[in-house]
Structure formats: structure tokens, C-alpha cells
Amino acid sequence: MSRKFVIIDHSPALRKIIGAKIRANLDDVQILEADNPESGLSLIQDHRCHLVIYLWDGMDSRGFSLHAKLSQLPSDQRVPFLLLTTSDTAGNLRQIEEAGIEEYLLLPCPSRQFAETLNRVCNPVSLRRDKRYAVQDTIFLLEQRGHALQGNVINASLGGMLCEIPFSEAFNWSLPASASINFFIDGKNIVAPHLYSTVVQLTVTHRHPDFSPRKLRISFRFLQVPDETRKSLEEVFSKAEESEQLSGFVPAREEAAL
């Protein structure tokens, strides 16, 4: 599921710069733009946005008013608010604090800090809607530009999968790849091919003696799920659901795929 971010600032050039920086660091975001808080609020209400990004120059107080309005909405309608500013004077920081704005970021900042802040304020995990299923002995094949790599699937859903896979320098983990999942359930192999996937989160779980990566744990999001593949996944998950009900098993949620 793509997140929708609203960038609010009177300058089209600044909005484009921030939007480009977001796209360069996150691959699951749609960018909307507004030139004032009133237009931004309309976008938030019409498009069910997931994050408001307000560029503050240290003078305009309308952003504070917008934050107050968003804070007064019912809990199930609230939208996270992130203030971006280049002004780090003590007086301006005090204004931010007095306005009750907890999330703000000083610019310029490193790209990693920028991306981590966006993901913390608007966590993609919290937007997941599909239940995840763990099917024992499930493997997958990942292909990218003529290179192939096999790994184990920890759990999967219609939206993505969490897996473990050997590290390979042949793969560019920032680019999408094609995945094919092989499930073995009820004595039957069911293959779900052609899953165009992108990395959401990557962690090195094992290292070589020289500390170079040996094994990765990766959360993939499916960018495309062909109809036939969706049918295969639904068949597997239906069987897994039946098994869970018979065993009374409740799947863990702390490490779940999309």
C-alpha cells in the first residue's frame, strides 16, 4: 500500500525539492502538494493522506493552526504532522515546542536521517491491511538482471513477504526484483510466480568473520500481483487459515510481511 504525503509550502520550487528528496529515499510514497494550510486540509480530507509535511520559515503561524486542527480530529482520523525548518534558533525551537509539535526536522540533514524520520513518523507497518501467514518449508527464488538467488519465506501475505536470504553482491537491493514463491502445503506444491517486489526493510542477521554480510532478513512489498498468482496465494492462505483454526494457532505480528 502506497503512503500519501502532503507537502505544504507557498513555494512550488521548495515543494518540488522536498518531493524529489522523498522519492529518492522512499519507493512507496505518493506526493501531493498544497500552497497553503487550507488547501492542504482539503487534500487530507479528500485523499485520506497518511502524513502532512509542513515547511516552516520561522515566521508563519498558520502551520501551527493546522497542527491544532489535526490534533482535534477523532483518533481514527488523525494524520501525523512533520514540520521541516531551516531555522534552529532557540526562539524558533521554543515556538515549535509551545505549539505542541513533537515531530520536526532541521534541514539540511543526511538522506538516511531524513528517510528514518519519515518512516518513524508515518510507519508503513501500521498501514498493513493483509493478514500474514507462515507456511513451513516455503522457499522463494529472486531474479534480477540475469541473477538468481534462493531464500526461505518466514511469512507472506497478498501484499508482501518477510524472508531470509543469502547476501549477494550481484543484486542491487535498492531496485525491484521478480520473486517466485514455492509453497508446500497439504502434500501439494503451489507456486506463486511473477511477483514484482521491492525491499521495504533490510537487516543483516549473519556476518562473515571479516564482518561482511552473509545472510539478510528482508521485508518485500509486492508491486504487482498477477491474477493467476493472486489465486495461488489465496488458495495457500485459505489452507493455512484452516490449519490455524484447527490448531488454535495465533500468528505472531512483531515480524510480519506486508
C-alpha positions as a Markdown table, in Angstrom:
| # | Residue | x | y | z |
|---|---|---|---|---|
| 1 | Met | 0.0 | 0.0 | 0.0 |
| 2 | Ser | 1.4 | 3.4 | -1.0 |
| 3 | Arg | 1.6 | 6.1 | 1.6 |
| 4 | Lys | 0.3 | 9.6 | 0.6 |
| 5 | Phe | 2.3 | 12.5 | 1.8 |
| 6 | Val | 1.0 | 16.1 | 1.6 |
| 7 | Ile | 3.8 | 18.8 | 1.3 |
| 8 | Ile | 2.6 | 22.3 | 2.2 |
| 9 | Asp | 4.5 | 25.4 | 1.3 |
| 10 | His | 3.9 | 28.6 | -0.6 |
| 11 | Ser | 6.9 | 27.9 | -2.9 |
| 12 | Pro | 6.4 | 25.4 | -5.7 |
| 13 | Ala | 10.2 | 25.1 | -6.0 |
| 14 | Leu | 10.6 | 24.1 | -2.4 |
| 15 | Arg | 7.8 | 21.6 | -2.6 |
| 16 | Lys | 9.4 | 20.0 | -5.7 |
| 17 | Ile | 12.8 | 19.8 | -3.9 |
| 18 | Ile | 11.3 | 18.1 | -0.8 |
| 19 | Gly | 9.2 | 15.8 | -3.0 |
| 20 | Ala | 12.3 | 14.8 | -5.0 |
| 21 | Lys | 14.2 | 14.1 | -1.8 |
| 22 | Ile | 11.3 | 11.9 | -0.6 |
| 23 | Arg | 11.2 | 9.9 | -3.8 |
| 24 | Ala | 14.9 | 9.5 | -3.8 |
| 25 | Asn | 14.8 | 7.8 | -0.4 |
| 26 | Leu | 11.4 | 6.0 | -0.3 |
| 27 | Asp | 9.8 | 4.0 | -3.0 |
| 28 | Asp | 6.2 | 3.6 | -1.6 |
| 29 | Val | 5.1 | 7.2 | -1.4 |
| 30 | Gln | 2.7 | 9.3 | -3.5 |
| 31 | Ile | 3.3 | 13.1 | -3.2 |
| 32 | Leu | 0.6 | 15.7 | -3.1 |
| 33 | Glu | 1.2 | 19.4 | -2.9 |
| 34 | Ala | -0.6 | 22.4 | -1.4 |
| 35 | Asp | 0.4 | 26.0 | -1.3 |
| 36 | Asn | -1.4 | 26.8 | 2.0 |
| 37 | Pro | -2.8 | 25.1 | 5.0 |
| 38 | Glu | -6.4 | 25.4 | 3.8 |
| 39 | Ser | -5.7 | 23.7 | 0.5 |
| 40 | Gly | -3.6 | 21.1 | 2.4 |
| 41 | Leu | -6.5 | 20.3 | 4.8 |
| 42 | Ser | -8.8 | 19.8 | 1.8 |
| 43 | Leu | -6.3 | 17.3 | 0.3 |
| 44 | Ile | -6.0 | 15.5 | 3.6 |
| 45 | Gln | -9.8 | 15.1 | 3.8 |
| 46 | Asp | -10.4 | 14.2 | 0.1 |
| 47 | His | -7.4 | 11.8 | -0.4 |
| 48 | Arg | -7.1 | 10.1 | 3.0 |
| 49 | Cys | -3.5 | 11.1 | 3.4 |
| 50 | His | -1.0 | 9.5 | 5.8 |
| 51 | Leu | 1.4 | 12.3 | 6.6 |
| 52 | Val | 1.4 | 16.1 | 6.5 |
| 53 | Ile | 4.8 | 17.7 | 5.8 |
| 54 | Tyr | 4.8 | 21.5 | 6.6 |
| 55 | Leu | 7.7 | 23.7 | 5.6 |
| 56 | Trp | 8.1 | 26.4 | 8.2 |
| 57 | Asp | 10.2 | 29.5 | 7.8 |
| 58 | Gly | 10.1 | 30.7 | 11.4 |
| 59 | Met | 7.5 | 33.4 | 10.7 |
| 60 | Asp | 4.3 | 31.9 | 9.5 |
| 61 | Ser | 2.0 | 30.6 | 12.3 |
| 62 | Arg | -0.6 | 29.0 | 10.0 |
| 63 | Gly | 1.2 | 25.7 | 10.2 |
| 64 | Phe | 0.7 | 25.7 | 14.0 |
| 65 | Ser | -3.1 | 26.3 | 13.5 |
| 66 | Leu | -3.2 | 23.4 | 11.0 |
| 67 | His | -1.5 | 21.2 | 13.5 |
| 68 | Ala | -4.0 | 22.1 | 16.2 |
| 69 | Lys | -6.9 | 21.3 | 13.9 |
| 70 | Leu | -5.5 | 17.9 | 13.0 |
| 71 | Ser | -4.9 | 17.2 | 16.7 |
| 72 | Gln | -8.6 | 17.8 | 17.4 |
| 73 | Leu | -9.8 | 15.2 | 14.9 |
| 74 | Pro | -11.2 | 11.9 | 16.2 |
| 75 | Ser | -8.3 | 9.4 | 16.8 |
| 76 | Asp | -9.2 | 7.3 | 13.8 |
| 77 | Gln | -9.0 | 10.4 | 11.5 |
| 78 | Arg | -5.8 | 12.0 | 12.8 |
| 79 | Val | -2.9 | 12.4 | 10.4 |
| 80 | Pro | 0.8 | 12.6 | 11.6 |
| 81 | Phe | 2.3 | 16.0 | 11.2 |
| 82 | Leu | 6.0 | 16.7 | 10.5 |
| 83 | Leu | 7.4 | 20.2 | 10.5 |
| 84 | Leu | 10.5 | 20.9 | 8.4 |
| 85 | Thr | 12.5 | 24.0 | 9.1 |
| 86 | Thr | 16.0 | 25.5 | 8.4 |
| 87 | Ser | 15.7 | 27.8 | 11.4 |
| 88 | Asp | 17.3 | 26.4 | 14.5 |
| 89 | Thr | 17.4 | 29.4 | 16.8 |
| 90 | Ala | 16.3 | 28.9 | 20.4 |
| 91 | Gly | 13.3 | 31.2 | 19.9 |
| 92 | Asn | 12.0 | 29.2 | 16.9 |
| 93 | Leu | 12.5 | 25.9 | 18.6 |
| 94 | Arg | 10.6 | 27.3 | 21.6 |
| 95 | Gln | 7.7 | 28.2 | 19.3 |
| 96 | Ile | 7.6 | 24.7 | 18.0 |
| 97 | Glu | 7.6 | 23.3 | 21.5 |
| 98 | Glu | 4.9 | 25.6 | 22.7 |
| 99 | Ala | 2.7 | 24.7 | 19.7 |
| 100 | Gly | 2.8 | 21.1 | 20.9 |
| 101 | Ile | 4.5 | 19.9 | 17.7 |
| 102 | Glu | 6.5 | 16.8 | 18.7 |
| 103 | Glu | 7.9 | 15.9 | 15.3 |
| 104 | Tyr | 10.2 | 18.3 | 13.5 |
| 105 | Leu | 13.3 | 18.0 | 11.4 |
| 106 | Leu | 16.0 | 20.6 | 10.8 |
| 107 | Leu | 17.2 | 20.9 | 7.2 |
| 108 | Pro | 19.6 | 20.2 | 5.6 |
| 109 | Cys | 20.1 | 16.7 | 7.0 |
| 110 | Pro | 21.6 | 13.4 | 5.8 |
| 111 | Ser | 19.4 | 11.4 | 3.5 |
| 112 | Arg | 19.4 | 8.5 | 5.9 |
| 113 | Gln | 18.2 | 10.6 | 8.8 |
| 114 | Phe | 15.5 | 12.1 | 6.5 |
| 115 | Ala | 14.2 | 8.7 | 5.5 |
| 116 | Glu | 14.3 | 7.3 | 9.0 |
| 117 | Thr | 12.3 | 10.3 | 10.3 |
| 118 | Leu | 9.6 | 9.9 | 7.7 |
| 119 | Asn | 9.3 | 6.1 | 8.4 |
| 120 | Arg | 9.2 | 6.8 | 12.1 |
| 121 | Val | 6.5 | 9.5 | 11.9 |
| 122 | Cys | 4.5 | 7.5 | 9.3 |
| 123 | Asn | 5.4 | 3.9 | 9.9 |
| 124 | Pro | 4.5 | 1.8 | 6.8 |
| 125 | Val | 4.0 | -1.2 | 9.0 |
| 126 | Ser | 1.0 | 0.5 | 10.7 |
| 127 | Leu | -0.8 | 0.7 | 7.3 |
| 128 | Arg | -0.7 | -3.0 | 6.6 |
| 129 | Arg | -4.1 | -4.5 | 6.0 |
| 130 | Asp | -3.4 | -8.1 | 4.9 |
| 131 | Lys | -3.1 | -10.9 | 7.3 |
| 132 | Arg | 0.3 | -12.7 | 7.2 |
| 133 | Tyr | 0.7 | -16.5 | 7.0 |
| 134 | Ala | 3.6 | -18.7 | 7.9 |
| 135 | Val | 3.8 | -21.9 | 5.9 |
| 136 | Gln | 6.6 | -24.3 | 6.9 |
| 137 | Asp | 9.4 | -25.1 | 4.4 |
| 138 | Thr | 8.3 | -22.3 | 2.0 |
| 139 | Ile | 11.1 | -21.1 | -0.3 |
| 140 | Phe | 11.3 | -18.5 | -3.0 |
| 141 | Leu | 13.5 | -17.6 | -6.0 |
| 142 | Leu | 14.5 | -14.0 | -6.5 |
| 143 | Glu | 15.6 | -12.9 | -10.0 |
| 144 | Gln | 17.2 | -9.6 | -11.1 |
| 145 | Arg | 19.1 | -8.8 | -14.3 |
| 146 | Gly | 20.0 | -12.4 | -15.0 |
| 147 | His | 21.0 | -13.2 | -11.5 |
| 148 | Ala | 19.0 | -15.6 | -9.3 |
| 149 | Leu | 19.0 | -16.3 | -5.5 |
| 150 | Gln | 17.1 | -18.7 | -3.4 |
| 151 | Gly | 15.9 | -18.0 | 0.2 |
| 152 | Asn | 13.3 | -19.0 | 2.8 |
| 153 | Val | 10.0 | -17.3 | 3.4 |
| 154 | Ile | 9.2 | -16.6 | 7.1 |
| 155 | Asn | 5.7 | -15.3 | 6.3 |
| 156 | Ala | 3.7 | -13.9 | 3.4 |
| 157 | Ser | 0.5 | -12.1 | 2.5 |
| 158 | Leu | -1.2 | -10.7 | -0.6 |
| 159 | Gly | 0.9 | -7.5 | -0.1 |
| 160 | Gly | 4.4 | -8.9 | 0.5 |
| 161 | Met | 6.7 | -11.3 | 2.3 |
| 162 | Leu | 9.3 | -11.5 | 5.1 |
| 163 | Cys | 12.2 | -13.7 | 4.2 |
| 164 | Glu | 15.8 | -14.8 | 4.9 |
| 165 | Ile | 18.2 | -14.9 | 2.0 |
| 166 | Pro | 22.0 | -15.1 | 1.5 |
| 167 | Phe | 23.7 | -11.8 | 0.7 |
| 168 | Ser | 24.8 | -11.4 | -2.9 |
| 169 | Glu | 26.8 | -8.6 | -4.4 |
| 170 | Ala | 25.2 | -9.4 | -7.7 |
| 171 | Phe | 21.9 | -7.9 | -6.5 |
| 172 | Asn | 21.1 | -4.3 | -6.2 |
| 173 | Trp | 18.9 | -4.3 | -3.2 |
| 174 | Ser | 17.6 | -0.8 | -3.9 |
| 175 | Leu | 16.0 | -2.0 | -7.2 |
| 176 | Pro | 12.9 | -4.2 | -7.7 |
| 177 | Ala | 13.3 | -7.9 | -8.5 |
| 178 | Ser | 11.0 | -10.7 | -9.6 |
| 179 | Ala | 10.1 | -13.3 | -7.0 |
| 180 | Ser | 8.5 | -16.8 | -7.3 |
| 181 | Ile | 7.3 | -18.5 | -4.1 |
| 182 | Asn | 7.1 | -22.2 | -3.8 |
| 183 | Phe | 4.7 | -23.4 | -1.0 |
| 184 | Phe | 4.3 | -27.0 | 0.2 |
| 185 | Ile | 1.0 | -27.4 | 1.9 |
| 186 | Asp | -1.3 | -30.3 | 2.4 |
| 187 | Gly | 1.1 | -32.5 | 0.5 |
| 188 | Lys | 0.9 | -30.2 | -2.6 |
| 189 | Asn | 3.3 | -27.8 | -4.2 |
| 190 | Ile | 1.7 | -24.5 | -5.1 |
| 191 | Val | 3.8 | -21.9 | -6.9 |
| 192 | Ala | 3.1 | -18.2 | -6.9 |
| 193 | Pro | 5.3 | -16.7 | -9.7 |
| 194 | His | 5.9 | -13.2 | -11.2 |
| 195 | Leu | 5.8 | -11.2 | -8.0 |
| 196 | Tyr | 7.4 | -7.9 | -8.9 |
| 197 | Ser | 8.9 | -6.9 | -5.5 |
| 198 | Thr | 10.8 | -4.1 | -3.8 |
| 199 | Val | 12.6 | -4.0 | -0.5 |
| 200 | Val | 10.8 | -2.3 | 2.4 |
| 201 | Gln | 13.3 | -3.1 | 5.2 |
| 202 | Leu | 16.6 | -5.0 | 5.2 |
| 203 | Thr | 18.6 | -6.3 | 8.2 |
| 204 | Val | 21.9 | -8.1 | 8.2 |
| 205 | Thr | 21.4 | -11.1 | 10.5 |
| 206 | His | 24.7 | -13.0 | 10.0 |
| 207 | Arg | 28.2 | -11.9 | 9.1 |
| 208 | His | 31.4 | -13.4 | 7.9 |
| 209 | Pro | 34.5 | -13.3 | 10.2 |
| 210 | Asp | 35.5 | -10.1 | 8.3 |
| 211 | Phe | 32.1 | -8.6 | 9.2 |
| 212 | Ser | 30.9 | -8.5 | 5.6 |
| 213 | Pro | 27.2 | -9.6 | 5.2 |
| 214 | Arg | 26.4 | -13.3 | 5.0 |
| 215 | Lys | 22.6 | -13.5 | 5.5 |
| 216 | Leu | 19.9 | -10.9 | 5.3 |
| 217 | Arg | 16.3 | -10.7 | 6.6 |
| 218 | Ile | 14.2 | -8.7 | 4.2 |
| 219 | Ser | 10.7 | -7.4 | 4.1 |
| 220 | Phe | 9.5 | -7.2 | 0.4 |
| 221 | Arg | 6.4 | -5.4 | -0.8 |
| 222 | Phe | 4.7 | -6.7 | -3.9 |
| 223 | Leu | 4.4 | -4.0 | -6.6 |
| 224 | Gln | 2.5 | -6.3 | -8.9 |
| 225 | Val | 0.4 | -9.5 | -8.3 |
| 226 | Pro | -0.9 | -11.1 | -11.5 |
| 227 | Asp | -4.4 | -12.5 | -11.3 |
| 228 | Glu | -3.3 | -16.2 | -11.5 |
| 229 | Thr | -0.6 | -15.6 | -8.9 |
| 230 | Arg | -3.2 | -14.0 | -6.6 |
| 231 | Lys | -5.4 | -17.1 | -7.0 |
| 232 | Ser | -2.4 | -19.3 | -5.9 |
| 233 | Leu | -1.7 | -17.1 | -2.9 |
| 234 | Glu | -5.4 | -17.1 | -1.9 |
| 235 | Glu | -5.5 | -20.9 | -2.2 |
| 236 | Val | -2.5 | -21.3 | 0.1 |
| 237 | Phe | -3.7 | -18.7 | 2.6 |
| 238 | Ser | -7.1 | -20.4 | 2.7 |
| 239 | Lys | -5.5 | -23.7 | 3.6 |
| 240 | Ala | -3.2 | -22.0 | 6.1 |
| 241 | Glu | -6.3 | -20.4 | 7.7 |
| 242 | Glu | -8.0 | -23.8 | 8.1 |
| 243 | Ser | -4.8 | -25.2 | 9.7 |
| 244 | Glu | -4.6 | -22.3 | 12.1 |
| 245 | Gln | -8.3 | -22.7 | 13.2 |
| 246 | Leu | -7.8 | -26.4 | 13.8 |
| 247 | Ser | -4.6 | -25.9 | 15.8 |
| 248 | Gly | -5.8 | -22.7 | 17.6 |
| 249 | Phe | -2.6 | -21.0 | 16.4 |
| 250 | Val | -2.3 | -17.2 | 16.6 |
| 251 | Pro | 0.3 | -15.8 | 14.2 |
| 252 | Ala | 3.0 | -13.5 | 15.7 |
| 253 | Arg | 2.8 | -9.9 | 14.5 |
| 254 | Glu | 6.1 | -8.4 | 15.5 |
| 255 | Glu | 8.0 | -9.6 | 12.4 |
| 256 | Ala | 5.4 | -9.5 | 9.7 |
| 257 | Ala | 5.5 | -9.0 | 6.0 |
| 258 | Leu | 3.3 | -6.5 | 4.3 |
